[in-house]
Amino acid sequence: MDGEFLSVISNVGFPIALSIYLLVRIEGKLQCLSDSINELSKALLTFNK
C-alpha cells in the first residue's frame, strides 16, 4: 500500500509541481510581452494619424 501511494504521489505530484513552476516563470514574460504589444499598438496608431 505504501509503495502504491508513493508511486501515485510521484507520478501525479511531479507533473503538477513542474507545471506550476513553469507557469509562474512564464507569467512575467507574458506580461512583458503583452505590455510591449500594447506599446506597439499605440505607436502604430499615432504613426498612422
mmCIF entry with sequence, helices, sheets and N, C-alpha, C, O atoms, coordinates in Angstrom:
data_MODEL
# 
_entry.id   MODEL 
# 
_entity.id                         1 
_entity.type                       polymer 
_entity.pdbx_number_of_molecules   1 
# 
_entity_poly.entity_id                      1 
_entity_poly.type                           'polypeptide(L)' 
_entity_poly.nstd_linkage                   no 
_entity_poly.nstd_monomer                   no 
_entity_poly.pdbx_seq_one_letter_code       MDGEFLSVISNVGFPIALSIYLLVRIEGKLQCLSDSINELSKALLTFNK 
_entity_poly.pdbx_seq_one_letter_code_can   MDGEFLSVISNVGFPIALSIYLLVRIEGKLQCLSDSINELSKALLTFNK 
_entity_poly.pdbx_strand_id                 A 
# 
loop_
_entity_poly_seq.entity_id 
_entity_poly_seq.num 
_entity_poly_seq.mon_id 
_entity_poly_seq.hetero 
1 1  MET n 
1 2  ASP n 
1 3  GLY n 
1 4  GLU n 
1 5  PHE n 
1 6  LEU n 
1 7  SER n 
1 8  VAL n 
1 9  ILE n 
1 10 SER n 
1 11 ASN n 
1 12 VAL n 
1 13 GLY n 
1 14 PHE n 
1 15 PRO n 
1 16 ILE n 
1 17 ALA n 
1 18 LEU n 
1 19 SER n 
1 20 ILE n 
1 21 TYR n 
1 22 LEU n 
1 23 LEU n 
1 24 VAL n 
1 25 ARG n 
1 26 ILE n 
1 27 GLU n 
1 28 GLY n 
1 29 LYS n 
1 30 LEU n 
1 31 GLN n 
1 32 CYS n 
1 33 LEU n 
1 34 SER n 
1 35 ASP n 
1 36 SER n 
1 37 ILE n 
1 38 ASN n 
1 39 GLU n 
1 40 LEU n 
1 41 SER n 
1 42 LYS n 
1 43 ALA n 
1 44 LEU n 
1 45 LEU n 
1 46 THR n 
1 47 PHE n 
1 48 ASN n 
1 49 LYS n 
# 
_struct_asym.id          A 
_struct_asym.entity_id   1 
# 
_struct_conf.conf_type_id            HELX_P 
_struct_conf.id                      HELX_P1 
_struct_conf.pdbx_PDB_helix_id       AA1 
_struct_conf.beg_label_comp_id       ASP 
_struct_conf.beg_label_asym_id       A 
_struct_conf.beg_label_seq_id        2 
_struct_conf.pdbx_beg_PDB_ins_code   ? 
_struct_conf.end_label_comp_id       ASN 
_struct_conf.end_label_asym_id       A 
_struct_conf.end_label_seq_id        48 
_struct_conf.pdbx_end_PDB_ins_code   ? 
_struct_conf.beg_auth_comp_id        ASP 
_struct_conf.beg_auth_asym_id        A 
_struct_conf.beg_auth_seq_id         2 
_struct_conf.end_auth_comp_id        ASN 
_struct_conf.end_auth_asym_id        A 
_struct_conf.end_auth_seq_id         48 
_struct_conf.pdbx_PDB_helix_class    1 
_struct_conf.details                 ? 
_struct_conf.pdbx_PDB_helix_length   47 
# 
_struct_conf_type.id          HELX_P 
_struct_conf_type.criteria    ? 
_struct_conf_type.reference   ? 
# 
loop_
_atom_site.group_PDB 
_atom_site.id 
_atom_site.type_symbol 
_atom_site.label_atom_id 
_atom_site.label_alt_id 
_atom_site.label_comp_id 
_atom_site.label_asym_id 
_atom_site.label_entity_id 
_atom_site.label_seq_id 
_atom_site.pdbx_PDB_ins_code 
_atom_site.Cartn_x 
_atom_site.Cartn_y 
_atom_site.Cartn_z 
_atom_site.occupancy 
_atom_site.B_iso_or_equiv 
_atom_site.pdbx_formal_charge 
_atom_site.auth_seq_id 
_atom_site.auth_comp_id 
_atom_site.auth_asym_id 
_atom_site.auth_atom_id 
_atom_site.pdbx_PDB_model_num 
ATOM 1   N N  . MET A 1 1  ? 0.827  -1.198 0.000   1.00 0.00 ? 1  MET A N  1 
ATOM 2   C CA . MET A 1 1  ? 0.000  0.000  0.000   1.00 0.00 ? 1  MET A CA 1 
ATOM 3   C C  . MET A 1 1  ? 0.868  1.258  0.000   1.00 0.00 ? 1  MET A C  1 
ATOM 4   O O  . MET A 1 1  ? 0.590  2.205  -0.735  1.00 0.00 ? 1  MET A O  1 
ATOM 5   N N  . ASP A 1 2  ? 1.914  1.268  0.820   1.00 0.00 ? 2  ASP A N  1 
ATOM 6   C CA . ASP A 1 2  ? 2.781  2.441  0.868   1.00 0.00 ? 2  ASP A CA 1 
ATOM 7   C C  . ASP A 1 2  ? 3.503  2.648  -0.459  1.00 0.00 ? 2  ASP A C  1 
ATOM 8   O O  . ASP A 1 2  ? 3.686  3.781  -0.903  1.00 0.00 ? 2  ASP A O  1 
ATOM 9   N N  . GLY A 1 3  ? 3.908  1.565  -1.081  1.00 0.00 ? 3  GLY A N  1 
ATOM 10  C CA . GLY A 1 3  ? 4.585  1.661  -2.367  1.00 0.00 ? 3  GLY A CA 1 
ATOM 11  C C  . GLY A 1 3  ? 3.685  2.228  -3.439  1.00 0.00 ? 3  GLY A C  1 
ATOM 12  O O  . GLY A 1 3  ? 4.119  3.046  -4.251  1.00 0.00 ? 3  GLY A O  1 
ATOM 13  N N  . GLU A 1 4  ? 2.432  1.802  -3.450  1.00 0.00 ? 4  GLU A N  1 
ATOM 14  C CA . GLU A 1 4  ? 1.470  2.330  -4.428  1.00 0.00 ? 4  GLU A CA 1 
ATOM 15  C C  . GLU A 1 4  ? 1.219  3.812  -4.194  1.00 0.00 ? 4  GLU A C  1 
ATOM 16  O O  . GLU A 1 4  ? 1.170  4.607  -5.132  1.00 0.00 ? 4  GLU A O  1 
ATOM 17  N N  . PHE A 1 5  ? 1.062  4.163  -2.933  1.00 0.00 ? 5  PHE A N  1 
ATOM 18  C CA . PHE A 1 5  ? 0.786  5.562  -2.584  1.00 0.00 ? 5  PHE A CA 1 
ATOM 19  C C  . PHE A 1 5  ? 1.948  6.459  -3.014  1.00 0.00 ? 5  PHE A C  1 
ATOM 20  O O  . PHE A 1 5  ? 1.724  7.521  -3.595  1.00 0.00 ? 5  PHE A O  1 
ATOM 21  N N  . LEU A 1 6  ? 3.165  6.049  -2.739  1.00 0.00 ? 6  LEU A N  1 
ATOM 22  C CA . LEU A 1 6  ? 4.329  6.834  -3.142  1.00 0.00 ? 6  LEU A CA 1 
ATOM 23  C C  . LEU A 1 6  ? 4.451  6.905  -4.660  1.00 0.00 ? 6  LEU A C  1 
ATOM 24  O O  . LEU A 1 6  ? 4.855  7.931  -5.206  1.00 0.00 ? 6  LEU A O  1 
ATOM 25  N N  . SER A 1 7  ? 4.108  5.833  -5.328  1.00 0.00 ? 7  SER A N  1 
ATOM 26  C CA . SER A 1 7  ? 4.156  5.819  -6.785  1.00 0.00 ? 7  SER A CA 1 
ATOM 27  C C  . SER A 1 7  ? 3.143  6.802  -7.369  1.00 0.00 ? 7  SER A C  1 
ATOM 28  O O  . SER A 1 7  ? 3.455  7.538  -8.305  1.00 0.00 ? 7  SER A O  1 
ATOM 29  N N  . VAL A 1 8  ? 1.940  6.811  -6.819  1.00 0.00 ? 8  VAL A N  1 
ATOM 30  C CA . VAL A 1 8  ? 0.905  7.735  -7.296  1.00 0.00 ? 8  VAL A CA 1 
ATOM 31  C C  . VAL A 1 8  ? 1.322  9.173  -7.027  1.00 0.00 ? 8  VAL A C  1 
ATOM 32  O O  . VAL A 1 8  ? 1.166  10.038 -7.889  1.00 0.00 ? 8  VAL A O  1 
ATOM 33  N N  . ILE A 1 9  ? 1.852  9.432  -5.838  1.00 0.00 ? 9  ILE A N  1 
ATOM 34  C CA . ILE A 1 9  ? 2.292  10.788 -5.499  1.00 0.00 ? 9  ILE A CA 1 
ATOM 35  C C  . ILE A 1 9  ? 3.401  11.243 -6.450  1.00 0.00 ? 9  ILE A C  1 
ATOM 36  O O  . ILE A 1 9  ? 3.386  12.377 -6.928  1.00 0.00 ? 9  ILE A O  1 
ATOM 37  N N  . SER A 1 10 ? 4.349  10.369 -6.719  1.00 0.00 ? 10 SER A N  1 
ATOM 38  C CA . SER A 1 10 ? 5.448  10.769 -7.604  1.00 0.00 ? 10 SER A CA 1 
ATOM 39  C C  . SER A 1 10 ? 4.979  10.922 -9.046  1.00 0.00 ? 10 SER A C  1 
ATOM 40  O O  . SER A 1 10 ? 5.479  11.788 -9.764  1.00 0.00 ? 10 SER A O  1 
ATOM 41  N N  . ASN A 1 11 ? 4.039  10.109 -9.478  1.00 0.00 ? 11 ASN A N  1 
ATOM 42  C CA . ASN A 1 11 ? 3.546  10.195 -10.858 1.00 0.00 ? 11 ASN A CA 1 
ATOM 43  C C  . ASN A 1 11 ? 2.632  11.389 -11.081 1.00 0.00 ? 11 ASN A C  1 
ATOM 44  O O  . ASN A 1 11 ? 2.584  11.932 -12.185 1.00 0.00 ? 11 ASN A O  1 
ATOM 45  N N  . VAL A 1 12 ? 1.914  11.802 -10.059 1.00 0.00 ? 12 VAL A N  1 
ATOM 46  C CA . VAL A 1 12 ? 0.982  12.921 -10.191 1.00 0.00 ? 12 VAL A CA 1 
ATOM 47  C C  . VAL A 1 12 ? 1.602  14.214 -9.672  1.00 0.00 ? 12 VAL A C  1 
ATOM 48  O O  . VAL A 1 12 ? 1.435  15.274 -10.275 1.00 0.00 ? 12 VAL A O  1 
ATOM 49  N N  . GLY A 1 13 ? 2.307  14.127 -8.568  1.00 0.00 ? 13 GLY A N  1 
ATOM 50  C CA . GLY A 1 13 ? 2.853  15.323 -7.927  1.00 0.00 ? 13 GLY A CA 1 
ATOM 51  C C  . GLY A 1 13 ? 3.918  16.016 -8.748  1.00 0.00 ? 13 GLY A C  1 
ATOM 52  O O  . GLY A 1 13 ? 3.944  17.244 -8.820  1.00 0.00 ? 13 GLY A O  1 
ATOM 53  N N  . PHE A 1 14 ? 4.791  15.251 -9.364  1.00 0.00 ? 14 PHE A N  1 
ATOM 54  C CA . PHE A 1 14 ? 5.871  15.862 -10.141 1.00 0.00 ? 14 PHE A CA 1 
ATOM 55  C C  . PHE A 1 14 ? 5.345  16.678 -11.320 1.00 0.00 ? 14 PHE A C  1 
ATOM 56  O O  . PHE A 1 14 ? 5.773  17.820 -11.491 1.00 0.00 ? 14 PHE A O  1 
ATOM 57  N N  . PRO A 1 15 ? 4.434  16.145 -12.143 1.00 0.00 ? 15 PRO A N  1 
ATOM 58  C CA . PRO A 1 15 ? 3.914  16.974 -13.247 1.00 0.00 ? 15 PRO A CA 1 
ATOM 59  C C  . PRO A 1 15 ? 3.180  18.224 -12.757 1.00 0.00 ? 15 PRO A C  1 
ATOM 60  O O  . PRO A 1 15 ? 3.259  19.279 -13.386 1.00 0.00 ? 15 PRO A O  1 
ATOM 61  N N  . ILE A 1 16 ? 2.473  18.106 -11.644 1.00 0.00 ? 16 ILE A N  1 
ATOM 62  C CA . ILE A 1 16 ? 1.775  19.273 -11.100 1.00 0.00 ? 16 ILE A CA 1 
ATOM 63  C C  . ILE A 1 16 ? 2.782  20.321 -10.650 1.00 0.00 ? 16 ILE A C  1 
ATOM 64  O O  . ILE A 1 16 ? 2.637  21.502 -10.968 1.00 0.00 ? 16 ILE A O  1 
ATOM 65  N N  . ALA A 1 17 ? 3.798  19.896 -9.915  1.00 0.00 ? 17 ALA A N  1 
ATOM 66  C CA . ALA A 1 17 ? 4.815  20.832 -9.435  1.00 0.00 ? 17 ALA A CA 1 
ATOM 67  C C  . ALA A 1 17 ? 5.558  21.478 -10.603 1.00 0.00 ? 17 ALA A C  1 
ATOM 68  O O  . ALA A 1 17 ? 5.824  22.680 -10.577 1.00 0.00 ? 17 ALA A O  1 
ATOM 69  N N  . LEU A 1 18 ? 5.887  20.709 -11.600 1.00 0.00 ? 18 LEU A N  1 
ATOM 70  C CA . LEU A 1 18 ? 6.583  21.240 -12.772 1.00 0.00 ? 18 LEU A CA 1 
ATOM 71  C C  . LEU A 1 18 ? 5.709  22.245 -13.521 1.00 0.00 ? 18 LEU A C  1 
ATOM 72  O O  . LEU A 1 18 ? 6.198  23.288 -13.955 1.00 0.00 ? 18 LEU A O  1 
ATOM 73  N N  . SER A 1 19 ? 4.434  21.939 -13.672 1.00 0.00 ? 19 SER A N  1 
ATOM 74  C CA . SER A 1 19 ? 3.513  22.847 -14.362 1.00 0.00 ? 19 SER A CA 1 
ATOM 75  C C  . SER A 1 19 ? 3.383  24.167 -13.619 1.00 0.00 ? 19 SER A C  1 
ATOM 76  O O  . SER A 1 19 ? 3.401  25.234 -14.231 1.00 0.00 ? 19 SER A O  1 
ATOM 77  N N  . ILE A 1 20 ? 3.252  24.095 -12.308 1.00 0.00 ? 20 ILE A N  1 
ATOM 78  C CA . ILE A 1 20 ? 3.139  25.320 -11.512 1.00 0.00 ? 20 ILE A CA 1 
ATOM 79  C C  . ILE A 1 20 ? 4.411  26.149 -11.634 1.00 0.00 ? 20 ILE A C  1 
ATOM 80  O O  . ILE A 1 20 ? 4.348  27.366 -11.805 1.00 0.00 ? 20 ILE A O  1 
ATOM 81  N N  . TYR A 1 21 ? 5.551  25.500 -11.547 1.00 0.00 ? 21 TYR A N  1 
ATOM 82  C CA . TYR A 1 21 ? 6.831  26.208 -11.669 1.00 0.00 ? 21 TYR A CA 1 
ATOM 83  C C  . TYR A 1 21 ? 6.935  26.913 -13.020 1.00 0.00 ? 21 TYR A C  1 
ATOM 84  O O  . TYR A 1 21 ? 7.314  28.082 -13.084 1.00 0.00 ? 21 TYR A O  1 
ATOM 85  N N  . LEU A 1 22 ? 6.603  26.214 -14.085 1.00 0.00 ? 22 LEU A N  1 
ATOM 86  C CA . LEU A 1 22 ? 6.710  26.808 -15.418 1.00 0.00 ? 22 LEU A CA 1 
ATOM 87  C C  . LEU A 1 22 ? 5.714  27.945 -15.616 1.00 0.00 ? 22 LEU A C  1 
ATOM 88  O O  . LEU A 1 22 ? 6.045  28.956 -16.236 1.00 0.00 ? 22 LEU A O  1 
ATOM 89  N N  . LEU A 1 23 ? 4.501  27.791 -15.097 1.00 0.00 ? 23 LEU A N  1 
ATOM 90  C CA . LEU A 1 23 ? 3.510  28.859 -15.230 1.00 0.00 ? 23 LEU A CA 1 
ATOM 91  C C  . LEU A 1 23 ? 3.942  30.113 -14.491 1.00 0.00 ? 23 LEU A C  1 
ATOM 92  O O  . LEU A 1 23 ? 3.744  31.224 -14.984 1.00 0.00 ? 23 LEU A O  1 
ATOM 93  N N  . VAL A 1 24 ? 4.525  29.950 -13.323 1.00 0.00 ? 24 VAL A N  1 
ATOM 94  C CA . VAL A 1 24 ? 4.991  31.105 -12.562 1.00 0.00 ? 24 VAL A CA 1 
ATOM 95  C C  . VAL A 1 24 ? 6.140  31.794 -13.293 1.00 0.00 ? 24 VAL A C  1 
ATOM 96  O O  . VAL A 1 24 ? 6.206  33.023 -13.333 1.00 0.00 ? 24 VAL A O  1 
ATOM 97  N N  . ARG A 1 25 ? 7.034  31.012 -13.865 1.00 0.00 ? 25 ARG A N  1 
ATOM 98  C CA . ARG A 1 25 ? 8.171  31.587 -14.590 1.00 0.00 ? 25 ARG A CA 1 
ATOM 99  C C  . ARG A 1 25 ? 7.719  32.313 -15.853 1.00 0.00 ? 25 ARG A C  1 
ATOM 100 O O  . ARG A 1 25 ? 8.243  33.380 -16.176 1.00 0.00 ? 25 ARG A O  1 
ATOM 101 N N  . ILE A 1 26 ? 6.764  31.751 -16.560 1.00 0.00 ? 26 ILE A N  1 
ATOM 102 C CA . ILE A 1 26 ? 6.332  32.315 -17.841 1.00 0.00 ? 26 ILE A CA 1 
ATOM 103 C C  . ILE A 1 26 ? 5.414  33.520 -17.643 1.00 0.00 ? 26 ILE A C  1 
ATOM 104 O O  . ILE A 1 26 ? 5.305  34.363 -18.534 1.00 0.00 ? 26 ILE A O  1 
ATOM 105 N N  . GLU A 1 27 ? 4.757  33.613 -16.493 1.00 0.00 ? 27 GLU A N  1 
ATOM 106 C CA . GLU A 1 27 ? 3.790  34.686 -16.263 1.00 0.00 ? 27 GLU A CA 1 
ATOM 107 C C  . GLU A 1 27 ? 4.421  36.069 -16.447 1.00 0.00 ? 27 GLU A C  1 
ATOM 108 O O  . GLU A 1 27 ? 3.842  36.931 -17.108 1.00 0.00 ? 27 GLU A O  1 
ATOM 109 N N  . GLY A 1 28 ? 5.584  36.280 -15.877 1.00 0.00 ? 28 GLY A N  1 
ATOM 110 C CA . GLY A 1 28 ? 6.254  37.574 -16.005 1.00 0.00 ? 28 GLY A CA 1 
ATOM 111 C C  . GLY A 1 28 ? 6.623  37.888 -17.438 1.00 0.00 ? 28 GLY A C  1 
ATOM 112 O O  . GLY A 1 28 ? 6.497  39.029 -17.881 1.00 0.00 ? 28 GLY A O  1 
ATOM 113 N N  . LYS A 1 29 ? 7.075  36.891 -18.156 1.00 0.00 ? 29 LYS A N  1 
ATOM 114 C CA . LYS A 1 29 ? 7.463  37.100 -19.550 1.00 0.00 ? 29 LYS A CA 1 
ATOM 115 C C  . LYS A 1 29 ? 6.241  37.403 -20.412 1.00 0.00 ? 29 LYS A C  1 
ATOM 116 O O  . LYS A 1 29 ? 6.319  38.216 -21.333 1.00 0.00 ? 29 LYS A O  1 
ATOM 117 N N  . LEU A 1 30 ? 5.120  36.758 -20.122 1.00 0.00 ? 30 LEU A N  1 
ATOM 118 C CA . LEU A 1 30 ? 3.899  37.028 -20.879 1.00 0.00 ? 30 LEU A CA 1 
ATOM 119 C C  . LEU A 1 30 ? 3.394  38.437 -20.605 1.00 0.00 ? 30 LEU A C  1 
ATOM 120 O O  . LEU A 1 30 ? 2.894  39.102 -21.513 1.00 0.00 ? 30 LEU A O  1 
ATOM 121 N N  . GLN A 1 31 ? 3.519  38.900 -19.363 1.00 0.00 ? 31 GLN A N  1 
ATOM 122 C CA . GLN A 1 31 ? 3.097  40.256 -19.019 1.00 0.00 ? 31 GLN A CA 1 
ATOM 123 C C  . GLN A 1 31 ? 3.954  41.278 -19.760 1.00 0.00 ? 31 GLN A C  1 
ATOM 124 O O  . GLN A 1 31 ? 3.442  42.272 -20.276 1.00 0.00 ? 31 GLN A O  1 
ATOM 125 N N  . CYS A 1 32 ? 5.237  41.029 -19.807 1.00 0.00 ? 32 CYS A N  1 
ATOM 126 C CA . CYS A 1 32 ? 6.154  41.925 -20.528 1.00 0.00 ? 32 CYS A CA 1 
ATOM 127 C C  . CYS A 1 32 ? 5.818  41.945 -22.018 1.00 0.00 ? 32 CYS A C  1 
ATOM 128 O O  . CYS A 1 32 ? 5.815  43.008 -22.639 1.00 0.00 ? 32 CYS A O  1 
ATOM 129 N N  . LEU A 1 33 ? 5.540  40.798 -22.583 1.00 0.00 ? 33 LEU A N  1 
ATOM 130 C CA . LEU A 1 33 ? 5.174  40.710 -23.994 1.00 0.00 ? 33 LEU A CA 1 
ATOM 131 C C  . LEU A 1 33 ? 3.869  41.451 -24.265 1.00 0.00 ? 33 LEU A C  1 
ATOM 132 O O  . LEU A 1 33 ? 3.747  42.146 -25.273 1.00 0.00 ? 33 LEU A O  1 
ATOM 133 N N  . SER A 1 34 ? 2.906  41.306 -23.378 1.00 0.00 ? 34 SER A N  1 
ATOM 134 C CA . SER A 1 34 ? 1.629  41.997 -23.525 1.00 0.00 ? 34 SER A CA 1 
ATOM 135 C C  . SER A 1 34 ? 1.818  43.510 -23.469 1.00 0.00 ? 34 SER A C  1 
ATOM 136 O O  . SER A 1 34 ? 1.212  44.242 -24.251 1.00 0.00 ? 34 SER A O  1 
ATOM 137 N N  . ASP A 1 35 ? 2.656  43.980 -22.548 1.00 0.00 ? 35 ASP A N  1 
ATOM 138 C CA . ASP A 1 35 ? 2.931  45.415 -22.456 1.00 0.00 ? 35 ASP A CA 1 
ATOM 139 C C  . ASP A 1 35 ? 3.599  45.925 -23.729 1.00 0.00 ? 35 ASP A C  1 
ATOM 140 O O  . ASP A 1 35 ? 3.270  47.007 -24.215 1.00 0.00 ? 35 ASP A O  1 
ATOM 141 N N  . SER A 1 36 ? 4.525  45.159 -24.260 1.00 0.00 ? 36 SER A N  1 
ATOM 142 C CA . SER A 1 36 ? 5.219  45.561 -25.488 1.00 0.00 ? 36 SER A CA 1 
ATOM 143 C C  . SER A 1 36 ? 4.254  45.632 -26.668 1.00 0.00 ? 36 SER A C  1 
ATOM 144 O O  . SER A 1 36 ? 4.346  46.543 -27.491 1.00 0.00 ? 36 SER A O  1 
ATOM 145 N N  . ILE A 1 37 ? 3.342  44.690 -26.754 1.00 0.00 ? 37 ILE A N  1 
ATOM 146 C CA . ILE A 1 37 ? 2.352  44.696 -27.837 1.00 0.00 ? 37 ILE A CA 1 
ATOM 147 C C  . ILE A 1 37 ? 1.440  45.906 -27.713 1.00 0.00 ? 37 ILE A C  1 
ATOM 148 O O  . ILE A 1 37 ? 1.096  46.528 -28.718 1.00 0.00 ? 37 ILE A O  1 
ATOM 149 N N  . ASN A 1 38 ? 1.045  46.247 -26.493 1.00 0.00 ? 38 ASN A N  1 
ATOM 150 C CA . ASN A 1 38 ? 0.209  47.432 -26.293 1.00 0.00 ? 38 ASN A CA 1 
ATOM 151 C C  . ASN A 1 38 ? 0.949  48.706 -26.684 1.00 0.00 ? 38 ASN A C  1 
ATOM 152 O O  . ASN A 1 38 ? 0.364  49.592 -27.306 1.00 0.00 ? 38 ASN A O  1 
ATOM 153 N N  . GLU A 1 39 ? 2.222  48.809 -26.328 1.00 0.00 ? 39 GLU A N  1 
ATOM 154 C CA . GLU A 1 39 ? 3.017  49.979 -26.716 1.00 0.00 ? 39 GLU A CA 1 
ATOM 155 C C  . GLU A 1 39 ? 3.153  50.070 -28.233 1.00 0.00 ? 39 GLU A C  1 
ATOM 156 O O  . GLU A 1 39 ? 3.061  51.157 -28.803 1.00 0.00 ? 39 GLU A O  1 
ATOM 157 N N  . LEU A 1 40 ? 3.368  48.947 -28.875 1.00 0.00 ? 40 LEU A N  1 
ATOM 158 C CA . LEU A 1 40 ? 3.480  48.926 -30.334 1.00 0.00 ? 40 LEU A CA 1 
ATOM 159 C C  . LEU A 1 40 ? 2.171  49.357 -30.979 1.00 0.00 ? 40 LEU A C  1 
ATOM 160 O O  . LEU A 1 40 ? 2.171  50.095 -31.965 1.00 0.00 ? 40 LEU A O  1 
ATOM 161 N N  . SER A 1 41 ? 1.067  48.900 -30.429 1.00 0.00 ? 41 SER A N  1 
ATOM 162 C CA . SER A 1 41 ? -0.242 49.277 -30.960 1.00 0.00 ? 41 SER A CA 1 
ATOM 163 C C  . SER A 1 41 ? -0.450 50.783 -30.852 1.00 0.00 ? 41 SER A C  1 
ATOM 164 O O  . SER A 1 41 ? -0.931 51.414 -31.793 1.00 0.00 ? 41 SER A O  1 
ATOM 165 N N  . LYS A 1 42 ? -0.089 51.357 -29.712 1.00 0.00 ? 42 LYS A N  1 
ATOM 166 C CA . LYS A 1 42 ? -0.229 52.807 -29.534 1.00 0.00 ? 42 LYS A CA 1 
ATOM 167 C C  . LYS A 1 42 ? 0.685  53.561 -30.495 1.00 0.00 ? 42 LYS A C  1 
ATOM 168 O O  . LYS A 1 42 ? 0.293  54.586 -31.054 1.00 0.00 ? 42 LYS A O  1 
ATOM 169 N N  . ALA A 1 43 ? 1.891  53.060 -30.685 1.00 0.00 ? 43 ALA A N  1 
ATOM 170 C CA . ALA A 1 43 ? 2.831  53.716 -31.600 1.00 0.00 ? 43 ALA A CA 1 
ATOM 171 C C  . ALA A 1 43 ? 2.312  53.669 -33.030 1.00 0.00 ? 43 ALA A C  1 
ATOM 172 O O  . ALA A 1 43 ? 2.441  54.646 -33.767 1.00 0.00 ? 43 ALA A O  1 
ATOM 173 N N  . LEU A 1 44 ? 1.732  52.559 -33.426 1.00 0.00 ? 44 LEU A N  1 
ATOM 174 C CA . LEU A 1 44 ? 1.187  52.451 -34.780 1.00 0.00 ? 44 LEU A CA 1 
ATOM 175 C C  . LEU A 1 44 ? -0.006 53.377 -34.973 1.00 0.00 ? 44 LEU A C  1 
ATOM 176 O O  . LEU A 1 44 ? -0.179 53.949 -36.049 1.00 0.00 ? 44 LEU A O  1 
ATOM 177 N N  . LEU A 1 45 ? -0.826 53.526 -33.943 1.00 0.00 ? 45 LEU A N  1 
ATOM 178 C CA . LEU A 1 45 ? -1.968 54.428 -34.052 1.00 0.00 ? 45 LEU A CA 1 
ATOM 179 C C  . LEU A 1 45 ? -1.512 55.875 -34.209 1.00 0.00 ? 45 LEU A C  1 
ATOM 180 O O  . LEU A 1 45 ? -2.091 56.619 -35.000 1.00 0.00 ? 45 LEU A O  1 
ATOM 181 N N  . THR A 1 46 ? -0.491 56.282 -33.471 1.00 0.00 ? 46 THR A N  1 
ATOM 182 C CA . THR A 1 46 ? -0.010 57.663 -33.601 1.00 0.00 ? 46 THR A CA 1 
ATOM 183 C C  . THR A 1 46 ? 0.738  57.854 -34.921 1.00 0.00 ? 46 THR A C  1 
ATOM 184 O O  . THR A 1 46 ? 0.738  58.955 -35.473 1.00 0.00 ? 46 THR A O  1 
ATOM 185 N N  . PHE A 1 47 ? 1.364  56.817 -35.425 1.00 0.00 ? 47 PHE A N  1 
ATOM 186 C CA . PHE A 1 47 ? 2.092  56.897 -36.692 1.00 0.00 ? 47 PHE A CA 1 
ATOM 187 C C  . PHE A 1 47 ? 1.135  57.061 -37.868 1.00 0.00 ? 47 PHE A C  1 
ATOM 188 O O  . PHE A 1 47 ? 1.454  57.749 -38.837 1.00 0.00 ? 47 PHE A O  1 
ATOM 189 N N  . ASN A 1 48 ? -0.037 56.431 -37.788 1.00 0.00 ? 48 ASN A N  1 
ATOM 190 C CA . ASN A 1 48 ? -1.000 56.464 -38.890 1.00 0.00 ? 48 ASN A CA 1 
ATOM 191 C C  . ASN A 1 48 ? -1.804 57.751 -38.946 1.00 0.00 ? 48 ASN A C  1 
ATOM 192 O O  . ASN A 1 48 ? -2.507 57.982 -39.930 1.00 0.00 ? 48 ASN A O  1 
ATOM 193 N N  . LYS A 1 49 ? -1.728 58.592 -37.932 1.00 0.00 ? 49 LYS A N  1 
ATOM 194 C CA . LYS A 1 49 ? -2.533 59.824 -37.925 1.00 0.00 ? 49 LYS A CA 1 
ATOM 195 C C  . LYS A 1 49 ? -1.963 60.890 -38.793 1.00 0.00 ? 49 LYS A C  1 
ATOM 196 O O  . LYS A 1 49 ? -2.530 61.979 -38.886 1.00 0.00 ? 49 LYS A O  1 
# 
